[in-house]
Amino acid sequence: MKYKETVQCFIDMGFEKAEVEKCISMSRIQGVEPAAESLLANNDDEMGPSTSQGGSTSNTNSETNTSYATVAKSYGCEECDKLFTDTTALEYHAIKSGHSCNFAGSTEEMKPLTDDDKIEQLKKLEERLKKNREECKAKEKEEELERKKIRIYSVKDKAATKKKLEDEDIKTMMDDIKRVKQEDKVTRDRVKAEIEADKLHVELLYLASEIGPLNCELPEDLKLAYHKQIKDYSKTKLKIRLTNGQIIVETFNVKEIMAGVRVYIELHRSDGDAPFGLMRRFPRKVFTCGDDEKSLEQLGLVPRADLILY
């Protein structure tokens, strides 16, 4: 039991605070029952009225001695008729009971406690201490339960927040995937359209080189496009698709040989330095080492052509 609680318990029993503190301090006793026995033993020894130090004074101080004799020996509560030895016990009773208005000093001296009274007071004190301990345990248990609830709610809140963030991340990821797929589709459609246009262009060039001048009747726009393809060109534009999908576009002289085109590709490619071959998709033709000394004009790559690395 704590020191302050022990002192207060003895004050409630009617002992003076100074006597309680002195007894506990001198005897260094810990525990309720040994402290009570020591205090009660000292109280019995000191019950006699103390001699006044003013006994040797002259008759001129008789009025002062008379006033000392009327000093209050106890303090009583007029609401419950309880007596207390000092103001400390009285204040504690007032706070505890709420009887804060009707108190008065009394010349009645509190009777010394009998053995039965001591035992009864000791039992009440032990019961009160036991009750206080039980109340403290119950309060601690309730506080621990409340802390546990707070921890559970905190964990639930963290889990809910984490799930919300994960859901938002998943939604953002799905939106990104959808956007990338849409962009890829647009790119594929554009590349497909370009390839189809290149096929038609190459087919027109091939027909122009195979058939020669056209004498039959054709729509005016086709006839103009046809005659434009068979005129002489000094330059040709090559679109070269690398193995990584990137495209190099460059204009060459029609007299440039295929070996020069290979050297240009080796200097400007971005897909590594692995050996490569060249082919034309339409009309399909794979260029071999025997074509390296031929000019682009001789190979039919004028005025433009699409080449693919493989």
Secondary structure, 3 states (H helix, E strand, C coil): CCHHHHHHHHHHCCCCHHHHHHHHHHHCCCCHHHHHHHHHHHHHHCCCCCCCHHHHCCHHHHHHHHHHHCCCCEEEECCCCCEECCHHHHHHHHHHHCCCCCEEEECCCCCCCCHHHHHHHHHHHHHHHHHHHHHHHHHHHHHHHHHHHHHHHHHHHHHHHHHHHHHHHHHHHHHHHHHHHHHHHHHHHHHHHHHHHHHHHHHHHHHHHHHCCCCCCCCHHHHHHHHHHCCCCCEEEEEEECCCCCEEEEEEECCCEHHHHHHHHHHHCCCCCCCCCEEECCCCEEECHHHCCCECCCCCCCCEEEEEEC
